[in-house]
Amino acid sequence: MTFNRIASDPAVLDGQPCIRGQRLTVRRVLEALAVCTDRAELRKEYPELEDEDIRQALEYAASNLADRVVELG
């Protein structure tokens, strides 16, 4: 998978993955998606976000959670 809109730079926000070189982390986009009831509301909050930014943030998160076995207890 290629994430051409997501980059990590140790000098920016401690290397957290960010959207298009902005100081907007993938984590923040995911948190906003969880609380915003629709994309229009999300756009008001973050007008710099494009649909492809959101898509790649979701795909990036999914790829980092891919099928790991977690032992409980």
C-alpha positions in Angstrom: 0.0 0.0 0.0 1.2 3.5 -0.8 0.2 6.3 1.4 1.2 9.4 -0.6 -0.7 11.8 1.7 0.6 10.4 5.0 4.1 11.0 6.3 6.0 10.6 9.5 8.9 12.9 10.3 10.7 12.6 13.7 11.1 16.4 13.7 7.3 17.0 13.4 5.0 16.0 16.3 7.4 13.3 17.5 7.1 11.4 14.2 3.4 10.8 14.4 1.9 10.1 11.0 0.5 13.3 9.6 -1.7 14.3 6.7 0.1 16.0 3.7 2.8 17.5 5.8 0.4 19.4 8.0 0.3 19.3 11.7 -2.8 17.2 11.5 -2.3 13.6 12.6 -3.9 10.5 11.4 -5.0 9.9 14.9 -6.8 13.2 15.1 -8.6 12.6 11.8 -9.8 9.2 13.1 -11.0 10.8 16.4 -12.8 13.5 14.5 -14.5 10.8 12.3 -15.7 9.1 15.4 -17.5 12.2 16.8 -18.6 14.0 13.6 -22.0 12.7 12.5 -21.3 13.4 8.8 -18.6 14.6 6.4 -20.1 18.1 6.2 -19.6 18.5 9.9 -16.0 17.2 9.6 -15.3 19.6 6.7 -16.5 22.6 8.9 -14.0 21.5 11.6 -11.2 20.7 9.2 -11.7 22.4 5.9 -8.2 21.5 4.7 -9.1 17.8 4.7 -9.9 16.2 1.3 -11.8 13.0 0.8 -8.5 11.2 -0.2 -6.9 12.3 3.1 -9.8 10.7 5.0 -9.7 7.5 2.9 -5.9 7.1 3.4 -6.2 7.8 7.1 -8.7 5.0 7.5 -6.7 2.7 5.3 -3.5 3.5 7.2 -5.2 2.7 10.5 -6.6 -0.5 9.2 -3.2 -1.6 7.8 -1.6 -1.0 11.2 -4.1 -3.2 13.0 -4.0 -6.0 10.5 -4.7 -9.4 11.9 -2.6 -9.5 15.1 -3.3 -12.0 17.8 -3.5 -10.4 21.2 -3.3 -12.6 24.3 -5.8 -11.6 26.9 -5.2 -12.3 30.6 
